[in-house]
Amino acid sequence: MTPPAAPHRARDRASAPPHPNPSPPPADAPWTTITCPNHALTPDLQAALTVLSRRDTTHDHNTRTDLRNTCLTKANLYGVNISGADLRNAYLRDANLSGADLFGAELSGADLSNTELRGAEFRNTPLFGANLSGADLLGADLRGANLREANLTGSNLNADLRGADLRRADLSGADLSGADHDENTIVSEVVTDELTSGAWW
């Protein structure tokens, strides 16, 4: 049974943890080049991820948790803290990340399709070229997030998009009817269709 969505947690952080400049994802999207099992994580792997997410980050000494190219299909990461982690090209399809803290994590090229992301913290997070098709982002904090060229088709994007960069993102069928935006939200060259709702530009 999926737990209820965590309430949105407002944050006031000055800057994200240092991370390399986001680079374009490879020509072959990771979700077509990585073969991941289409079932939930085994109990031992789920337990390892839970321990990792609950560790005392004061001992990390500015190192980044490296989860690049990992298969986390259907993982239950509800409310976890993986802020600053390197999740480039990770496969998180059908996972539950509601209420998770991904502040400053690197998710460029990641597959987050059909993922539960309600109330998740993505402030200043690079999501360049990520696949978020069908994702539920209700109440997520995407302030300042880099969503350039992201696939957001059919997503619930009723989130905080103030200062987000959505240039060339695919918003076909996306619901933005309750999204928060401001003059710093960039929506140039986005792709929409007759099913896109809530477009303000």
C-alpha positions in Angstrom: 0.0 0.0 0.0 1.5 3.3 -1.0 1.9 5.6 2.0 0.2 9.0 1.9 2.0 11.9 0.2 4.3 13.7 2.6 3.4 17.4 3.1 5.5 19.9 1.2 8.5 20.9 3.2 9.5 24.5 2.7 13.3 25.1 2.7 15.4 28.2 2.6 18.9 27.2 1.5 21.3 29.7 0.1 22.8 27.4 -2.5 23.0 23.8 -3.6 25.9 21.5 -2.9 28.7 21.8 -5.5 28.1 19.6 -8.5 29.6 19.5 -12.0 27.9 21.4 -14.7 25.1 19.3 -16.2 26.0 17.8 -19.5 23.6 16.5 -22.1 22.5 12.9 -21.7 23.9 10.4 -24.1 22.3 10.0 -27.5 20.8 6.7 -26.4 18.6 7.4 -23.4 19.7 5.3 -20.3 16.3 3.7 -20.1 16.9 2.0 -23.4 20.6 1.1 -22.8 20.3 -0.2 -19.3 18.4 -3.4 -18.6 16.8 -3.3 -15.2 14.5 -5.9 -13.6 10.8 -4.9 -13.7 10.1 -5.7 -10.1 10.6 -4.2 -6.7 14.0 -4.2 -5.1 15.0 -7.2 -3.1 14.7 -6.7 0.7 18.5 -6.5 1.2 18.9 -3.8 -1.4 15.9 -1.9 -0.1 17.4 -2.0 3.4 20.8 -0.8 2.2 19.2 2.2 0.5 17.2 3.0 3.6 20.4 2.9 5.8 22.2 5.1 3.2 19.4 7.7 3.2 19.3 7.9 7.0 23.1 8.3 7.6 24.6 11.2 9.4 25.6 13.4 6.4 27.9 15.6 8.6 30.6 12.9 8.1 30.4 13.0 4.3 33.1 15.7 4.1 31.6 17.1 0.9 31.7 13.8 -0.9 28.7 12.9 -3.1 26.8 9.6 -2.9 27.4 8.0 -6.3 24.3 6.2 -7.6 25.0 6.8 -11.3 23.5 4.3 -13.7 21.9 2.3 -10.9 18.7 0.3 -11.2 16.2 1.4 -8.6 13.0 0.3 -10.3 10.0 0.4 -8.0 12.2 1.3 -5.0 10.4 2.7 -2.0 12.3 5.9 -1.2 9.5 7.6 0.5 10.8 10.6 2.5 14.5 9.7 2.2 17.3 12.2 2.3 19.6 11.8 -0.7 20.3 15.5 -1.2 23.4 16.1 -3.3 23.6 12.6 -4.6 24.8 11.8 -8.1 21.9 10.0 -9.8 22.8 10.7 -13.4 21.3 8.2 -15.8 19.8 6.3 -12.8 16.7 4.2 -13.5 13.9 5.1 -11.0 10.9 4.1 -13.0 7.8 3.5 -10.9 9.6 4.3 -7.7 8.1 6.1 -4.7 10.1 9.3 -3.9 7.2 11.3 -2.3 8.5 13.7 0.3 12.1 12.8 -0.6 14.9 15.4 -0.2 16.8 15.6 -3.5 18.1 19.2 -3.0 21.1 19.8 -5.2 21.2 16.2 -6.4 22.3 15.5 -10.0 19.6 13.8 -12.0 20.4 14.7 -15.6 19.4 11.9 -17.9 17.7 9.9 -15.2 14.5 7.9 -15.8 11.8 9.0 -13.4 8.9 8.0 -15.5 5.7 7.1 -13.7 7.4 7.9 -10.4 5.6 9.3 -7.3 7.3 12.6 -6.5 4.6 14.4 -4.4 6.1 17.0 -2.1 9.7 16.1 -3.1 12.5 18.6 -2.8 14.2 19.4 -6.1 15.3 22.9 -5.5 18.3 23.8 -7.7 18.4 20.3 -9.0 19.8 19.5 -12.5 17.2 17.4 -14.3 18.5 18.1 -17.8 17.1 15.6 -20.3 15.5 13.5 -17.6 12.5 11.4 -18.3 9.6 12.4 -16.1 6.8 11.2 -18.3 3.7 10.3 -16.2 5.4 11.4 -13.0 3.3 12.8 -10.2 5.0 16.1 -9.0 2.1 17.5 -7.1 3.4 20.0 -4.5 7.1 19.3 -5.4 9.6 22.1 -4.9 11.2 22.7 -8.3 12.4 26.2 -7.7 15.5 26.9 -9.8 15.5 23.4 -11.1 17.1 22.8 -14.6 14.4 20.9 -16.6 15.8 21.8 -20.0 14.8 19.2 -22.6 13.1 17.0 -20.0 10.3 14.7 -21.0 7.3 15.7 -18.9 4.6 14.3 -21.1 1.5 13.4 -19.2 3.0 14.5 -15.9 1.2 16.2 -13.0 3.3 19.4 -12.8 1.2 21.2 -10.2 4.4 22.1 -8.4 6.5 25.2 -7.5 8.2 26.1 -10.7 9.4 29.6 -9.7 12.8 30.2 -11.4 12.7 26.8 -13.1 14.2 26.4 -16.6 11.9 24.4 -18.9 13.5 25.4 -22.2 12.7 22.8 -24.9 10.9 20.5 -22.4 8.1 18.3 -23.7 4.9 19.2 -21.9 2.5 17.3 -24.1 -0.4 16.2 -22.0 1.1 17.7 -18.8 -1.2 19.3 -16.1 0.1 22.7 -15.0 -3.2 24.2 -13.9 -2.1 24.7 -10.3 1.6 25.3 -10.9 3.4 28.2 -9.2 5.5 30.3 -11.5 7.0 33.8 -11.7 8.9 36.0 -14.2 12.0 33.9 -13.8 10.3 30.7 -14.9 11.7 30.0 -18.4 9.3 28.2 -20.9 10.7 29.1 -24.2 10.5 26.5 -27.1 8.5 24.0 -25.0 6.5 21.4 -26.7 2.7 21.3 -25.9 -0.4 19.8 -27.4 -4.2 20.0 -27.0 -4.0 18.0 -23.8 -1.6 20.3 -22.1 -3.5 22.2 -19.4 -2.7 25.3 -17.4 -0.2 26.9 -19.9 0.3 30.6 -18.9 2.7 31.6 -21.6 
